[in-house]
Amino acid sequence: MDSCVIPLRHGGLSLVQTTDFFYPLVEDPYMMGRIACANVLSDLYAMGITECDNMLMLLSVSQSMSEKEREKVTPLMIKGFRDAAEEGGTAVTGGQTVVNPWIIIGGVATVVCQQNEFIMPDSAVVGDVLVLTKPLGTQVAANAHQWLDNPEKWNKIKMVVSREEVELAYQEAMFNMATLNRTAASLMHTFNAHAATDITGFGILGHSQNLAKQQKNEVSFVIHNLPIIAKMAAISKASGRFGLLQGTSAETSGGLLICLPREQAARFCSEIKSSKYGEGHQAWIVGIVEKGNRTARIIDKPRVIEVLPRGASASAAAAPDNSNAASEPSS
Amino acid sequence: MDSCVIPLRHGGLSLVQTTDFFYPLVEDPYMMGRIACANVLSDLYAMGITECDNMLMLLSVSQSMSEKEREKVTPLMIKGFRDAAEEGGTAVTGGQTVVNPWIIIGGVATVVCQQNEFIMPDSAVVGDVLVLTKPLGTQVAANAHQWLDNPEKWNKIKMVVSREEVELAYQEAMFNMATLNRTAASLMHTFNAHAATDITGFGILGHSQNLAKQQKNEVSFVIHNLPIIAKMAAISKASGRFGLLQGTSAETSGGLLICLPREQAARFCSEIKSSKYGEGHQAWIVGIVEKGNRTARIIDKPRVIEVLPRGASASAAAAPDNSNAASEPSS
């Protein structure tokens, strides 16, 4: 499970908490703070929890930065983290900071809640569909953006992507990673979600497999569609790394993968798009729940949905890709 | 405060939690795990909290270690952490592990409790005495032990200490750091403690000053006695580092500094010694609470209580040092 759930000594309450920390992958310290916070909270959101009682921040400042750099960067990271926490309706009340060769940022999210506030991720049934709430390809985009300044690596991918496309994809990835999965968590209750996980380090396949293993029913997950930030699939192929089309590419602060009753999924997708945080927020039906032995797989030749960055030109933004929001897989 | 206290949405309950992480300072990975856990829990114990509902472990394995070294060291650190958590009546249910240039170990301790389970560290009154539950000098001992293999540094201190004394002090420091402050936390309730803090990175003076600042009454803390692991004061002087006698030497997983009513302090000290975890556990009256402006200081020429390591010879162990447990400062 993404979070731990501890029954408490007091009246039917449970303690749910999670921790995450990692290294910066975007250059903007403020956005990095937001991303780190969104990534920590995401584990609660994956359980349909929309409130958080407390956050702690974990931080290391880099010993290889000058005092001046530290003084500029650290407050911005902290502000980004705090702002995202505030957007999540919570606050940061403590934490720990150390000096380290590398920058580390992360946190701890904790909530005490009643049984009906969270959805245990174990009740998928045959016939459910799988919905994904953010496009894949965040780490590919972050890496490709670094390669703009690395001729050797850039040469490997420049045939499939332009510098401008990388720049746009990077901005899109950064925006997506900094977006809270809170709306999705709230809609999980509205539309009777049966189970969910967030997509992070193990990629969509790894997290699907983890989720499948935890199911009470004999089910398996089959993924047909891969919504991917435009051009990132091509970069993944050209570079021979990542495994984005195999579902093994790591994501940071990825979307929720949610098992929903088939008849609810389309409405879930349209609701998320029209929610107040819905600016550009989209969800896709990416697969189905079959009878099976608690495994997950991606079909041969999955359909890649190229998700155009918001910064792309208006005509491009109106391309057919966006119409997939509520389409069902044709398995 | 050492922990954050968050009022919850549910019936008068509070969430108390704390996090700490740092770098190894002893060579034994199992003991390092225990020390890290004791250090995290200590922030709860400083508030008189004896139960912990959940722990998370924060870990980074070092990229400069071989696969083989990692496979040997990491499970031992984890086991040490888990064993100490179990001794504290709690369990580790989650966490996060990353790769980093340096090893990091730490954790998060969380408890949901009622008002009467914790003691806010703000109610010291004039006439209270200050009790310390572990001797100072842990980081001096850890450093001196490293210097055994560093001729340049060893030369600076070899006139004041023997190799065997350093070895014994190191063992003593390791044992003390791995000891939970749980008994002391429990006795804080028995003997009506008014405030407490644990002694870690800011040294006894720094933490006393922090504690003094938080007091509701106009009080100041004056420290007369410094219980220090034998020979560590001499090393601190000879090396010109640490500031152990000035109270600024950092400690790891140090003892609690507790403001107790004068008439209770001697009994507190004798109880802690006879408790079931009391093997060698000792407490000292180190200072008093005066009328003042919420500051803390150490008197000129404080009395240094040389605390003999348990490994020292039997005749040495019976030396007068141990009789200071319940003696009051002669201010």
Interface residues (C-beta under 8 A of the other chain):
Chain A: S3 C4 I6 L8 R9 H10 G11 L13 L15 Q17 T18 T19 D20 F21 F22 Y23 E51 D53 N54 L56 L58 T93 G94 G95 Q96 V98 N100 P101 W102 I104 G106 V108 T110 V112 Q114
Chain B: S3 C4 I6 L8 R9 H10 G11 L13 L15 Q17 T18 T19 D20 F21 F22 Y23 E51 D53 N54 L56 L58 T93 G94 G95 Q96 V98 N100 P101 W102 I104 G106 V108 T110 V112 Q114
